[in-house]
Amino acid sequence: MITELRSRCGVPIGRAVVSFYDANKTGALVSRIMSDVEGVRNLIGHRVGGICNAGLLTAVLALCVLLYINSVMTVVWRLVLMVFWLFSQ
């Protein structure tokens, strides 16, 4: 995925006009492409996983609290939401 992202970022640079290369150093362009893609990789790799884990923990905790407050209403609304989800697929 990272290799594909780097190649997608490099295509517009390869198609640029000559004056663009006169105004920018080639090493700086390559460095920018590589560092931007590394930043995306770090964001996807570490932060999204942490967000998903925290979101799952929050959802389980909220479900437990709702079941404690009123289990019947929680189960009924959970079933209603599952039916809506099934029909939206």
C-alpha positions in Angstrom: 0.0 0.0 0.0 2.8 2.4 0.8 4.6 1.7 -2.4 1.4 2.3 -4.4 0.9 5.6 -2.5 4.4 6.7 -3.2 4.0 5.9 -6.9 0.7 7.8 -7.0 2.3 10.8 -5.3 5.2 10.7 -7.8 3.1 10.7 -11.0 2.1 14.3 -10.9 5.7 15.3 -10.1 6.9 13.3 -13.2 4.4 15.1 -15.4 5.3 18.6 -14.3 6.6 21.2 -16.7 10.3 22.0 -16.9 9.9 25.4 -15.1 8.7 23.5 -12.0 11.9 21.6 -11.9 13.9 24.8 -12.3 12.1 26.3 -9.3 12.4 23.2 -7.0 15.3 20.9 -6.2 14.8 17.3 -7.1 16.2 16.0 -3.8 13.7 18.2 -1.9 10.8 16.8 -4.0 11.8 13.2 -3.4 12.3 13.9 0.3 8.9 15.5 0.5 7.1 12.6 -1.2 8.9 10.0 1.0 8.2 11.9 4.3 4.6 12.7 3.4 3.9 9.0 2.7 5.7 8.0 5.9 3.4 10.4 7.8 0.3 8.8 6.4 1.8 5.3 7.2 2.3 6.3 10.8 -1.2 7.8 11.0 -2.8 4.7 9.6 -0.6 2.2 11.4 -0.6 3.5 15.0 -3.3 6.1 15.5 -6.2 4.4 13.7 -5.6 1.2 15.6 -5.6 3.1 18.9 -8.8 4.9 17.9 -10.6 1.7 17.0 -9.5 0.1 20.3 -10.7 3.1 22.3 -13.9 3.2 20.4 -14.6 -0.4 21.0 -13.9 -0.1 24.7 -16.2 2.9 24.9 -19.0 1.1 23.1 -18.8 -1.9 25.3 -18.7 0.3 28.4 -21.7 2.3 27.2 -23.6 -0.9 26.5 -22.9 -2.2 30.0 -24.1 1.1 31.5 -27.3 1.0 29.4 -28.0 -2.6 30.3 -27.5 -1.6 34.0 -29.9 1.3 33.8 -32.7 -0.4 31.8 -32.0 -3.8 30.2 -35.3 -4.2 28.5 -35.3 -0.9 26.7 -31.6 -1.4 25.7 -32.3 -4.9 24.2 -35.4 -3.6 22.4 -33.6 -0.6 20.8 -30.6 -2.8 20.0 -32.9 -5.1 18.1 -34.5 -2.2 16.3 -31.1 -0.8 15.3 -30.0 -4.2 14.1 -33.2 -4.5 11.9 -32.4 -1.0 10.4 -28.8 -2.1 9.8 -29.9 -5.3 8.0 -32.3 -3.4 5.7 -29.6 -0.8 4.9 -27.2 -3.4 3.6 
